[in-house]
Amino acid sequence: MVPGASEIQVNSSHHQALRIPGGNLRVTAVCPADGVIEGVELDSPEHFVIGVQWHPERTYTTSASSRAIFSAFVQAVSEWQLRPAEETAGRV
């Protein structure tokens, strides 16, 4: 989502949705009309995990919010560094 935005338009068109988020997932977007969870993020600064119930790839050229999702991913990838497996085993 665009930083500071409290509402954005999304192109959600699914027949299934997340009802109860899994462990360490925090809800970051909810549809005000029907309460459907539209976005979640992993509550862990060590990992980039974001899930959305819409298709930002379809609106990349017209939506600043869609571009922000991909920009955040690219930034996370560029900052990522390989760590030994024993250092990260069992941590989420």
C-alpha positions as CSV (number, residue, x, y, z in Angstrom):
1,M,0.0,0.0,0.0
2,V,1.1,3.5,-0.5
3,P,2.6,4.8,2.7
4,G,0.0,6.9,4.6
5,A,-3.0,5.7,2.5
6,S,-5.9,4.5,4.6
7,E,-8.0,3.2,1.7
8,I,-7.1,2.0,-1.8
9,Q,-9.1,0.5,-4.7
10,V,-8.2,-3.1,-5.4
11,N,-9.3,-5.6,-8.1
12,S,-10.3,-8.4,-5.8
13,S,-12.3,-11.1,-7.6
14,H,-11.9,-14.3,-5.7
15,H,-14.5,-16.8,-4.4
16,Q,-12.3,-17.7,-1.4
17,A,-10.7,-15.6,1.3
18,L,-8.7,-15.8,4.5
19,R,-10.9,-16.1,7.5
20,I,-8.4,-16.6,10.3
21,P,-4.8,-15.6,9.7
22,G,-2.1,-18.1,10.6
23,G,0.5,-17.6,13.3
24,N,2.6,-14.4,13.1
25,L,0.5,-13.0,10.3
26,R,-1.0,-9.6,10.9
27,V,-3.9,-8.3,9.0
28,T,-3.0,-5.1,7.1
29,A,-5.9,-4.7,4.8
30,V,-9.6,-5.3,5.2
31,C,-12.5,-4.5,2.8
32,P,-14.8,-2.1,4.6
33,A,-17.8,-3.3,2.7
34,D,-17.7,-7.0,3.7
35,G,-14.9,-7.4,6.2
36,V,-12.9,-9.7,3.9
37,I,-9.2,-9.8,4.7
38,E,-7.5,-8.4,1.7
39,G,-3.8,-8.2,2.9
40,V,-1.5,-9.8,5.5
41,E,2.1,-9.5,6.4
42,L,4.4,-11.7,8.5
43,D,5.2,-10.1,11.8
44,S,8.9,-10.7,11.4
45,P,11.4,-8.0,10.3
46,E,13.8,-10.8,9.2
47,H,11.5,-12.0,6.4
48,F,9.6,-10.3,3.6
49,V,6.2,-12.0,3.5
50,I,3.2,-10.2,2.2
51,G,-0.1,-11.8,0.9
52,V,-2.8,-9.9,-0.9
53,Q,-6.2,-11.0,-2.0
54,W,-6.1,-9.0,-5.2
55,H,-3.9,-8.9,-8.4
56,P,-1.4,-6.1,-8.2
57,E,0.3,-7.4,-11.3
58,R,-2.8,-6.5,-13.3
59,T,-2.8,-2.9,-12.2
60,Y,0.9,-2.2,-12.0
61,T,0.9,0.5,-14.7
62,T,-2.1,2.4,-13.2
63,S,-1.9,1.9,-9.4
64,A,0.8,3.4,-7.2
65,S,-0.2,0.9,-4.5
66,S,0.5,-2.0,-6.9
67,R,3.9,-0.5,-7.8
68,A,4.7,0.0,-4.1
69,I,4.2,-3.8,-3.4
70,F,6.6,-4.7,-6.2
71,S,9.1,-2.0,-5.2
72,A,9.1,-3.2,-1.6
73,F,9.8,-6.8,-2.9
74,V,12.7,-5.6,-5.1
75,Q,14.2,-3.7,-2.2
76,A,13.9,-6.7,0.2
77,V,15.6,-8.9,-2.4
78,S,18.4,-6.4,-3.0
79,E,19.0,-6.3,0.8
80,W,18.8,-10.0,1.3
81,Q,21.9,-11.9,2.4
82,L,22.5,-15.6,2.6
83,R,22.9,-16.8,6.1
84,P,24.0,-20.3,7.3
85,A,21.0,-22.7,7.7
86,E,21.8,-23.3,11.4
87,E,21.4,-19.5,12.0
88,T,17.8,-19.5,10.7
89,A,16.6,-23.0,11.4
90,G,13.3,-23.0,13.3
91,R,12.9,-19.2,13.3
92,V,9.9,-17.5,11.6
